[in-house]
Amino acid sequence: MPKQFSLAYLTVLGCPPPEMTYIAGRAGYDFVSLRPIYMGLPGEPNYALAENKELYRQTKKALSDTGVKLLDIELARIHDDVDVKQYLPAMEVAAELGGSAVLSSIWTLDRNCYIERFAELCDYAKPLGLTVNLEYVPIASVSNLAGAIDVLRTVKRENAGLMIDTHHFHRAGDKVEDLDEVPREWFHFAHLCDAPAEIPTEKEEMTRILREARLYCGEGGIDIASIMNRMPEVPCSIELPHVARVKEIGYMEHAYRCLEHAKTYFATHARE
């Protein structure tokens, strides 16, 4: 069973960082995984801590009050027009708040572009003591394990890492034995959730589940234990957006149930 858990931003989508931190503390999490990088999505609140000093102060106080630590920040996306230096203020905030990792994903088909910019992102993060962790996403440009490994082997940055999301791993059709070939030092944390075993054939349905209808561990058909058993024991950030449940039971209860289901699941699926 993983020894440490983090509450990921998408699980309590729209929740401000200080409130999210207090929820994590009350629910029993060890960490929070914040989104202080404003992505400009429709209806998305702007929690850019580097630009909002009062929100930064409140977040820092919440971390101190609860004893919850910052695990990682998101999302440093690599796309055609991005200047990755724009992520530097958020990364500086992450370092100031005691975080250790930055989450990234790739949304351009231009390989030369994303190799260069991911490497540059790693270089900006290194003096801050941060790892940059590549998450492959089945609806993104780098969409499977092989693609992510190609990036990491090409950039050859010592602070680059691989972030496995159990949902994305399953949806990509990856094989657990392929994780045996991944250097152990690439693993810094993982994303945890469940989903129906059947993989959607339509991108729209894949996206809907990914963004708003993931399941508690043990509710779906993903062989979570087999995935986790092939990796070193790392903190698990529970990324489990479920819009309908949050609307029904609220952020706090949803976050609590996410953690309790995870603990119950791993208690009955002992590490091999």
Steps between C-alpha positions, in 0.01 A plus 500: 500500500633848420604674819422855389212657309442839341175675412519603132341816365262331255346298784365824648492695174441870560594488869738783604845386624452599867161324526640202312787475749269512801282231340807284442600541864156412637467201267838355598719567197874554532531736202315726260561530126409855400434678171665843531553512122199670342404308186227734376241228452130600480364562849835423664584714805841664504702374797836633379666539841794691355262777393267499802700574814202472734406159363864397532502615863180308577634187331827517691306541825274204416806281440646611832171460691432149371847353468403392148789536257504606138590209271477644149353774287329483162474535211803604298359408160726479196320626189589673176501860620623459856794685648579272793665787686146614579482208745798625700304719749272207588800272540668754727185505713499121512858499627423769758207295631710185531380318189722254318342443160345657192251312283522537122329356193548542125238635261691560177588251226825683421756268659793739464291768670391291796841342557665843507238658723472213745878506541487876552229458764721252685788746487287777656381263773837353596645799695175505700544139607194388303447194286297531179271201456356411163144372505382337182129545434299287252344810340830692479785485248725287718235246586667180618791360698726451199457863395582627849807276527620632163483857632686422822772297331552779247514800737730319747431739788573364847199680649256365238252237609210285386159542664268202458125562530315171548210623284727607214713186524192281460344712224828501304499121496844486658634177652611486861813301415624794291540695825783263592716665235451852639792632710392502865629854551241633254214427740423782745123470549196349332137590430237270641138433400279231349272492193285250309702213350359558152708757314286756313539498123385861462734780604207700638406224744865442593530871574175514699605220735855634526382847601184443699408138575788296636429243771618420851767230523334162477182629337617452144693246298857632496757262649648773716701266721685344206599846374616624839689178578725558198614838632699600807291607797435868434238748624166459327313814401132412477376668183135404488271761347132408529282803438169340595629365831657828600173676424312248715732458800745793482876532480573378852302177490619415151865553597448286811337216306779507241758440770300242694428295187869512407606379844239223496607393152866472589425328829343217298759508219828449680817603319672200345 
